[in-house]
Amino acid sequence: MKMWPKSALRPFAGCTIVAPSDLPKALVLASSLRQFHPDYEFFILLLERSGRTKREAEGARLVYPGDLELQPGDEWQLPMLHPAEELISILKPALLRVVLKSGVEAAAYFESTMEIFAPLDDIITLAATEDVIVTEQAGGSSSTERHPGRSFIAVRRNAQPFLEEWSRQLTNLDLGDASSNSEKATRTLAGPVDSYPHQPITDPAFNVGYWNLNPATFSWNGDRYEIEGKPLLSFNFRGYDPDKPHLLSKHQGLEPRLLLSEHPDVAKICDEYRDLLLRAGHDKSKSVPGSLRVLPSGLQIDARMLRLYREALSKFKQGLDQKPPSPFGPEGEEGFLSWLNQSVSASKKIVTRYMLAVYDEREDVKQAFPDPIGANATSFRDWYLQFGHQEMDLPAALVPQDSQQESASELIVEPGKVISPSVNVAGYFHAELGIGAAARALMAALETAGIPINTIPFTETASRQTHPFESRQSKAGPADINIVCINPDKFPAFAEKQGPELFHGRYTIGVWFWEVEDFPKLFHGTFNYVDEVWVASEFMRENFLKVSPKPVFKFQLPILIPPIDRSLSRADFGLPDQFVFLFSFDFFSVLERKNPLGLIEAFTRAFRPAEGPVLVIKTINGEKRILEMEKLRYAIRGRPDIFLRDGYLSAIENATLTAQADCYVSLHRSEGFGLTIAEAMALGKPCTATAYSGNLEFMTAENSYLCPCERSEVGPEREPYPATSHWSEPDVETAARLLRHVYTYQDEARIRGTRAAEDIRARHCPEFAGLMIKARLAKIRRRRGTSRPVYSVAFLEDRLEELECEMGLQSREGTRPRPLQKSGDHVTKSA
């Protein structure tokens, strides 16, 4: 590195600003600049309190908000007034002043998501001759792309007055409603720069990003990346997530202009950037809390806390209130929480500042308790303690410590007076989705048992609704029981559409499917619509029993043998005449749960390209989940033996496609039941699937190939499933061996498929299921004919029958399937 004389100003230095979790991005940027300009220093402003954690930044100098020349208190107040994106813009001028004062002639701010690919001599020369140079205010190329703002600004020492004025304007800026509008906020924050004379950088090879990239002019020539035939200077990976490597930028929205699967050179530069981030510690940084919105205890700073702080600080500046404590200031988290939990009511019953913030955003609560800190303080507080904080999943730190929760009031249900042999059955009878198929299968069981039925179709779904179905209308009189095959998320909409007349005087059963180990509080209100919950697997029954205030009954869902068209061949489906592994799923069913990426990985581990077998992944609704479809296309690059087919087929065509396959595979993370697996087994196909969740109702080691797994946390961005709940992580290496085994020993696999079909016919036929359902309906009617409380009797009787059944089975050891057991984090079967 060149040594500059102590008295001389160094010509140039760079800087950026990042939250702690984004430090690897800043390190990659610093390293890329140093590769071409090793003599220039690079500063990284880390948005956390100095010394809070030990950080390393080889080749760069770390600074903290406390190192900047801010107004007294700004270091603590600004993080509570602005999200990280705004705070970065606000602190830019303060950081540039620090860099200039370190002894350089020109200081340049680079957005942390940039990487340098060639010397920036022309840019640095321009920075030495102009007071302020900036990249153009880039705009998105479509209405779905967000405004990326200015990614680069360089200032000379002569521009110090500009920096001071810029900093003053930004720190005193009240964005107000602009904060909720990213483009408006960006323009507001950029205002001071726009009003000062500046020189724009117009080189098309500098600051290339998702908003201005033309893939037709971007290329890799085997030695370097080029734009319009000239060397690429810098690429901005704004919005790129190394955990979602199939996407160029999240800011492209749900219908991205650029798909990596269609542009291999763009995919290449993204893959290389991902490797750099991983080497810089991306995986480790994910566990670093974003300290600007997370307190040391792990408690999230939510929107209510921020609003309370903003309002209180505004009153303080007007001389109307005391200064609120910031969790980043001397009072720390303890002082901040104490302030939130201060009583604001005149009543003896404490109503805290935070409770009132909850009140302010709930119109229903306002109507119920018009005077929350006066006449209605006790009632409002009781609502908050018994219902409100659970409803919104608020942490214990925001519940007054002197509270004692009251038990929920006892449910009283009037026993039924009219006994009728008819039932109403509601569901998605015409829809091509799993719960629609379950409703049709349930109908088959009811009809084989001779139970009169009235059908109530429900059509509010985005799935195609062309499945043939004939409505039923019983002549046996009005029904006294409703069986509603509609999941909790849509149940309120169904109830509102039908009106109270459907439910009045009738016993309502909700036939529900849920695929992870915890049923979220978001849907607990749906229990109010039903008298009983039916589920099709022991896995679901155990999970609903954790939280259900109503009886939960496991019924036998019949597995119907789907009809096929024997005149169709593989050629009709565009498939080669090779050994075919098949997996089918709906993009509406949560991609991460269905786990096709795990299956792709297992297949690529098991077989080299063109080794023999092919993998067919059949999907529907991919055109409505473009980003997730892109994830699959990205994963199968370079594998011509993996076929991705999206689009609806008729029911008979779907079944025929399954019949044409040699093996059906599902490396799901969880299934409520697993109907596509069951139907493949009914068709005599050998099946490989994860040894976890609802599919174990019909899969055994004797009739299937079960893949072991580990219990794992669901994690974020898996809605509607709670991030802290659990499902499984299939063992991909074992899955690869199972696929190889099925392909190698095809005769054995066919025998196992035959055994599977026999088991399905014997144990899961409509006749057997119908008898079980008929017996349950008779029990419900018997209970309703008494004067005893229905719910308590149902719970007690069901539990006694379970205990008797368990004792009987224990006396006949070996006559029942072995139960699932959890051994540590491994999901296994007991010996």
N, C-alpha and C positions, 0 to 999 in steps of 0.2 A: 504494500500500500504506500502511496506517495505521502511523504511527510511535508506538511505545509509549515512555513515559518510562523512562529508564534504571533508575530505582529501582523501577518497577512490574513485577509479574509479568505476562507475557502469559497470556491465559486458556487457550490450547489449542495443542497441536502434535501432528502425526501422525508415524508412522514405520512402516517395514517392514524385512524382511530378505530378501535374495536372493543366490543364486549369481551370478557374473559373467554367465553366459549368459542369466539371467532379468532383467537390468537393464531391458530395455524394458518389462516388465510393471510394474516399480516406477515408471518414469517416467510411464506412462499413469495409474497410480493417483495419483501426486503431482499431475499436471496436472489430473485430474478434480476432485480436492479443492480445488485452488487456483482452479479456475473459479468455485466457489461461495463459497469462503472465502479470498480472496487475502491476507488479513492473517496467516494462520497458516503457520508454518514446517513443513517436512516433512523428515525424516531418512531416509536409506537406508543400512542396514548392508550392506556388500558383503563376502561371504564369500571374501576373498582377502587376501593379505599386503599391507599398506599400501605404496603406491608401486611395487608389482610391475608394474602397467601404468597408463597414464594414462587416467582415466575422466572423462567429462563428464556432468553431471546438471543440466541447466538447471532452475532453480526448486526444487532440492532440495539438501540438504547430505549429502555422502557421508561415512560413517564406516567404520572398519575394526575387526576384532576387537582389534587392538592399542590402540584408543582406549577400549575398555571396561575397567571396573574388575574384571578377572578375577584369580583367584589366580595366583601366579607359575607359569608353565609351561602354564596352561590353554589359552592361545592356540595352543600347538603340539600339546598332547595331545588336546584335544577333537575336532579333525577326524579323528584316527586312531581314536577310540573310537565315533563316531556318524556315521551317514549324514546328508546335508544336511537331510532333513526333521526328524530328531531334533535336530540342531544348532540349527535355527531355533527350535524350542521351548525349548531350553536357554538360548539367548542372549536371549530376549524380555525377561526381567526386567532383565538388565544394560543392554540398549539403552534400556528405559523409564527407568532411573535416569539415564542420560546425557541423555536428552531433558528430564527434569524439572530436572536441574542446569543446563540451558541457560537457565533462567529462565522456566518456564511453570507455571501452576497445575495443569493436567491434561495428561497425555500419553496418546496412544492408539496402540495397535498395530493396523494393518490388514493382513490377509493380502494378499500382493503381487498376487494375482489378482483383486482387487476393483476395480470402477470406480464412481465416485460419479455419480449422475444428478440429484440435487436437493440443496438446502441441508440440512445436518444439524443445524439449530438445536436441535431437541428432544434429539438425542443429546448435543450439546455441553453443553446446559443440565443434563442428567442427570449428565454427567461432572463438572460443577462442584459438584454437591450430594452425590454418593455417592463413597465412597473407591474402590470397584472396581465397574465395570460390564462385563458380558460378553455376547456372543451365546450363545444356548443351545448346548449340546453337541449339534450336529446329527448325526443318524444316517442311514445310507443307507436307501432305501425298499425294497431287496431284498437278498437274501443275496449278490448279486454286486457290490454297490456297497461301496466302501471307506469307512471312517469319516473324514469330513472334518475333525473336530476343531473347536476354537474359532477363528473367523476374526477376531475383534475383541475387544480388551480395553483399557479406559481406566482409568487410576489417577490419584488426586489426590496432591498432595505429602504429605498426611497418611498415605498408605499406604506411605511409604518403608520402614518396618520390615517390612511384608509383602513388598516387593520383595527386600529383603536375604535374608529367610528363604526365599523362593521360589527365588532364585538359588542359595543355599547347598544347598538340597535337590536341585536339578536337576544342578548340577555334580558333586555327589557320588553321583549316581544311577547304579547299575549295572543296566541294563535286562535283561541276561542274555538269556534266551530270548525276551523281549518284543520284541526288535529284529526277529525274524523274523515277528512278527505285528503288522501295522500298527495294528489296532484296539486290541490290548492295549497296545502302546507308547503310543498316543494317550491312553488312559485313565491309564496310569502317569504320563505327563508332565503331564497335567491335574490330577493328584491335589492338589498344593498349592493350586491355585486353587479347587477344589471345597471344600476344607476351610476356606477363609477366607470370612467374610461378603461377599456380593457381590449386586449388583442385576442381574437378567437383562434384556436388551433383548427385548421381545416384539413390536415393530412388524413385521408381516409384510412390509412393503415394504423392510426393511433386511436385507441379506445374503441375497438370493435366489440360490439355486444349484441345481445338478442334483439335489441330495438333497431339496429342499423345493418345487421349482417345480411349480405346477399350471398347465399351459398353458391350461386353461379360464378361469383368472382373470387371465392375463397377456396384455397387448395393447398395440399401438401405435395411438394415436388420431389420428395425423397430425401431432402436435406433441410428444408425450412418451410414454414408456412408463408403463404403469399396472399396479398389482396390486390386484385387487378394486375397481377404479375410482378408486384413489388413486395419487398420483405414486410411481413407483419411486424409492427412495432410493439403493440400491446393489445391484449384481449381482456375484456371485462366479463368475468363469470358471475356477474350480479344475478342472484336468484338460483344459482346452481347449488344443489345439495348432493354431496358425495354419497349419502345414504339413499338417494333416488337417482342413480347415474343414468337413467333412461331419459331424463328431462334436462333440456338446456337451461331453462329458467322457470321457476315457479310463477314469475310475473307474466308469463305468456297467457295465463288463464286456462280455462277448461278446454279451449279450442286453440292450441298452440299453432302459430304460423310455421314454426320450424320443428320438424321431428327428426331426432337423431337417427332413427332407423332408416331414414330416407337420404341422409347426408353423411356418409362414412368419414369424410375428412373432419367435419365438425365433431362427430362422435369421437374421433381419435384425439383431438385436442382436449376434449372434456375428460376422456379416460386418463390422459397423462396428467391433467391438473388434479384429478382425484387421487392418483398415486402420490403426487407431491403432498397433498393435504394429509393423507394417511401417514406418510413418513414424518410429517411435521407434528403429528400427535392428534389428529382429528378425533380418533376413537376415544382417547383419554379426555379430550376437551369436552366431549358430550356430557360427562358426569360433573363438569364444573357448573355450578348454578349461575344463571344470569343475574349477577348480584344487584342489578338495578331494579329488579322486580321480585326478588326472592330474599327474604330475611335470613339471617344466620341460622335460625331454627328450621328453615325450609318452608316457612309459611309464605304463601304467595301474597304479594301486594296487589289487591284487586282494584277494580274500577271504582268501587265505593270509597275505599281508603284514599285513592288519588283525588276523588272529587271533594271529599271532606277536607283534605289538606289544602287543596287549591282555594276552596271557599274561605277557610279559616285564615290562610295567608293573605288573601285579598282584604278581609276585614281588618287584619292586623295593620296592613299598609294604610288603611283608612282611619286607623286609631280606634277601631270599634271592638277589638278583641285582643286577647293575648296571642303571642306568636306560637304557632303550633310546632311541636317537636318533630323533627325529621328522623326517620330510622337511620339515616346516614350521618346524623350529627352526634354531638356529645351524649345526648340522652339515649341513643341507640334504640334497639328493638324494644327493650323493656319500657322505656319512656313513651315510645310511640303507641304500644298496645295499651298502656295505662291511660293514655289520652283518648284512645278510641273507646275504651270501656268506662269512661267517666259518665256519671248519671246526668241526664239533662231534664229529668222529670221532677215535678213538684210532689209527686206521690211518694209514699214510703217504699213502694215497689220500684226497684231500679229499672229505668229505661235508659239505655246507654246511647252515646253519640252514634255508634255503629248501627245499633238497632233502628235508630231513627233514619239512617241512610237506607236501610232495607225498606222501611215504611215508605219513604219518598218515591221509590220506584215501583211500588205495587198498588195499582188502582183498586184491586179487590180488597186489599187490606185497609186502604183509606176509607172505603165505603163502610167497612165493618167497624172501624174504630176511628171516628172523626176527630177525637181529641186524644192523641196517643200519649201526651205527657201530662194530661190533666184528668178529666173524668174517666177516660177509657184506658188509662195507663196500666191498670192491673190486668184488664182483659187483653190488651195488646201484648203485654209481657208474657202472659200465659200462652197466647198463640205462638209467639216467637219461641218459647222454650219447648212447647209440646210438638209443634208442627213446623214452624218456619225454618229453624236452623237445620232440621233434618231434610226438609223439602229442598233447600238450596245447598245442602252438603257443606255447611259452614264449619270451620275448625272449632275445636273446644275452646281455644284461646279467645274466641269472640262470643262466648256464652258466659253470662255473669256467674261468678263462682258461688254465689249464695243461693243458686237456684236448686230446686228439687222438682224433678219432672213428675207430673201426674200420670197415672196409668191411663191408657186410652179407654174411653167409655165402651161399655159392653154392647156388642151388636145384638139387636133384637129383631128377629125376623118372624113375621106372622106365618104360621104353618099353612100350607096349601089346603084348600077345601075341595078342590075339584080334581079328581083323578081321571086321566085320559090316556088312552094307549098311543096317541099321536105325539110326534116330536117335530119341532121346527129345526131345520138344519140350514145354517147360513155359511156362505163361503165364496171363494173365488172359483166358481165352478167352470167358468169359461177361460180362466187365465192359465197361461203356460209358465207356472212357477211352482216351487216345491209345496207351499201350503195349499195351493189349488189342487195339486195331485193328491195331497193328503185328504182333502175334503172329499174328493171323488172316491178315494179308497174307503173312507169311513162310510160313505153312502152304500158302497157294495156290501160292507159288513152288516149295516142296519137292514138292508133288503133281504139278505140271506137269512136273517133272524126273524123276518116277517113283521118288522116294526113299521107302522104307517108313518109316512114322512111328508112334510111340507118344506119345499126348498125356498130359500131366500138368497138369490144371487147378489153378490157385492162386486162392484166393478172398479172401485177406486184404486187402481194400480197402474204403474207405467209399463208393466209387462204386456205382451201381446195377448189378446183375448179371443182366440179363434178355435179353442178346443171344443169339439162337439159335446153337447150335454143337453139332455131333455129334463125340463123342470118336472117336479112331482107335486101333486096336490092331493092330500089324503081325504078320504070320504068318511073317516072314522071320528070326525068331530074335532073341536078345537084342541090344540096342543097345550100341554101343561109344562113342557120342558123345551128350552132352547139349547141347541148345541151349536156354538158359534166358532167356526174354524177361521178366526181372524186374529192375528197376533196383537199384542198389547199396544204397539205403536199406532195401529190403525183402528183399534177397537172404539175409542171415543168418537171418531168420525162415523163409524158404522152406527153407534148408538144414537148419535144426533140425527143421522139420516132417517133411521127407523122410527124415532120418537119413543116416548115412554110407554106407549100402548103395547109394544112388543114385549116389554119386560114386566109389566104390571101383572102380578098374580102368577107369574111363571118362574120356574127354577132355571137359572141360566148357567150353562157350562161353557167355559172358555177353553177351546182346544188350542193350546199354545205351543210354540216351538222356540227354544232359546239355546244358544250354542256355546256359552262359556259358563264358568263356575259361579258367577254372581249375576243376579238380576238387578239392574240399576234402579236407584231411587227415582229416577226420572219417570219410570213407568209404574211405580207402586200404586199410583192413583187408580190404575185400571182394575185393581182388585175390587174396587167399589161397584163395578158393573156386573160382577159375576158372583154366583153362589158356590162355585166349585171350579177347579182347574183340572183339565185332563192333559196328560202328556204321553208321548209314545215311547219313552225310554226311561230306564232307571236313572241314567245320567241327569236328565232334566228333572225328574221327580226329586232327587236329592237337592238339586240347586234351588228349585222353587220352594221346597220345604223350609229352607233357611229363612225365608222372609214372608211367606204367604200367610195371611190371616184366615184363609179359606182352605177347605180340604183339597188335597192334591192326589189325584188318582191316575195311576199308570194303566192305560188301556192298550189293548193289542191292536196296533195299526196293521191291517192286512197288506200284504205285498202281492200285488196283482201281476200276473204274467202278461206283459204287454204284447199285443198282436204285432206281427211283422209282415212285410211284403217280400215274399220269397222270389219275386221276379226281379228285384233290384240286386245289383252286384257292386263290388267295390269300385268298379269303374264309374258307376253312376254317382258316386260320392267323390270322385277325383282322387281315389287312393290307389297306391301301387299294390301289386300282388306280392306283398311281403308280410312278415309277422307284424301285427299291428297292436301296439299298446294304446288304449283310449282313455281319455279323461274328459268329462263334460261338466261345465259349470256356467252359472249365470253371474255376470259382472255385478248385478244388484245384490249378490249374496256375500259381499266383502271379499275382495281379492286375497288379502292376507290370511283370512280364515281358510279359504279354499286351497291356498298355497300351491298354485301351479308352478311358481318359480322353484320351489323345492323339488317338484317332480322333474322339471327341466334339468336341474342340477344332478339329480340322481340318474337320469337317463344318460346325460353326457359323461358321467363318471363310469357308467356301466358299459357304454358302447362308443367306439370311435365312429366318426362320420362314415356313412356308407358301409358299416360292418354287417348289416343285415336287417335288423328290425327298424321300424319307424314308430314315432310317437305322434299321435293325433290329439290335439287339444281342441275340443269343440266347445264354442262359447256362444252366448247370446247377449245382446245389449252392449256389445263392445263399442258401437257407434255412439252410445250415450255415456261412455266412460273412456274418452279418448286418451287421457293420460295413463290410465291403467292398461289399456290396450297397447300403448306405446312401450310400457314396461315389459310386456311379453315379447313384442317384436324385437326389442333391444336384446332381450335375453337369448333369443334363438338365432342371432346373427351368426352366420357361418355354419349353420347346421341344416343342410338341406333334407336331413332325415327327420326333422321335426316340422309337422304341419299344423298351422294355426287356421282354424276355420270358424268364422263368426257369422251368425245369422240364424234365423228361425227355420226349423224344419217342422213338418207336420208330426203329430204324435207317432204315427206309424213309421215315418221316415227316421225319427230319432231312435225308436226301438230297433229298426232294421240296421242302422249304423252300429249300434251296440252289438247286435247279433253278428255283424260282419267282422268285428274285432276279435283278436285272439286272447286278449287279457285286458280287464278294466283295472285302472289304477287310481287311487285317491290318497295322496299324502296330505290330507287335510290336517289343520291344527285342531279343529273341533267340528263335530256335527251334532245337531239335535237328534237326528235319526239316521240320515244317510240314504235317502230314497234312491238316488241313481245307482249306488252300489248294490242296494237290495234288488233293483230291477235287473241289473246285469247278472247277479247270481241266479235270479229266477229264470233267466235265459240260458243258464248253464255255463256262464263264462267264469273262468278262474279270476279271482279278484285279489289284488294287493292293496292293503289300506293300513292306515295308522291304527295301532291298537289302543284307541282312546275314544271315549264319548259314546254317542248314541248308536253307532254302527255295531257295537259289541252286543246289541240285542239279537243280532242274527249272524254275526261272524264269529267263528271259532278257529282254533288252530287246526282243526280237522277239515273244515270246508273252505278255508281261505289262507292267504299268505299275509300274516299280520306283522307290521313293522313296529318295532319298539320305539319309544319316544321318551322325552323328558318333559316334566311339567314346567311351564314357563309363563312369565307374565305377559299379558296381552300387549301392553305398551301403548303409546300415543297414536293418534290418527287411525284408529280402528273402529270408528263409530259405526253402530251405536253401542259397542261393547266398552265397558269401563276399562280404562288403561291399567288399573291396579288389579283387575281380575286375572284369571289364569286359564290357559288352554295348554296345548302340547306343542312340542317341537320334535317332529319326526327325525329319527336318526338317518340322515341322508346316505351315509356310507352303507348301512345295512339295507336300506331301500334299494341302492344300486345292486347289491348282491342278490336281493330277491328278484329284481328284474332280470338279471343275468341268469339266475336259476330257472325262472319260468321259461325263458327263451331256450335254455340248454336242454331242459327236461320237459318238453312239450307234452309228451304222453301223460306224464304224471300230472301236469297242470290240467289237462282235459279231464282226467279222472276226478280231480279235486273240484272242478267246475260242475261235474255231474252230481257229486255229493252235495254241493251247495244248492243246486236246484231241488234236489230231493228234500233237503232240510227246509227250504222255503215252503214247498208244497205241504209238508207235514205239519209245520209249526206256525206258519204265518198266513194261513189261508183265510178267506173271508168267513167261512163257516165257523171256524174256531173263534175268530175275533168277534163275530156277531153274538155268539153265546155269552161271551164275557161282558159285552156291552149291554146286552139284554138283562143280565143279572144285576148290573150296576144300576140301570134305570129302575128296575123293580125295587131295589134297596132305597133309592132316593124317594120313590113314591111312598114306600112304607114309612120312611122317616117323616115325610111331610104330612102323613096322615095322623101323626101323634100330636100331642099338645106340648111336647118337650122342645127346648131350644134346638133348632136344627143343627147349628154349627158345632156346638159343644158335643152333641151326640155323635155327629159325623166324625169328628176328630177322634173321640174315644173309641168308637166302634172300629174305625179303620185301623187304629193302632193295635187294638186287641187282636184283630184278625191277622195283622202282620206278625205279631209275636207268636200266635198259634201256628202260623204257617212256617215261621223260622224254626220253631221247636220240632214240628213234624218233619221238616226237611233234614234237620240235624239227626233225627232218629233213623233217617233213610240216607245216610251219608253216601255221596257219590251219585245221587240221582239228579242233581241240579248242576248247572254250569258254575264253574268256579268264579267267585266275585272278583272284581277289580280291587286291588289294594294299592296304596301309595307307599312306596319305600323311599324315604327321603324325597328327592326330586324326580325319581324314576317311576314311571307308570308301568306296572307289571301285573301279572296274574298270580294269585296265590297258588302254591304248590298243591 
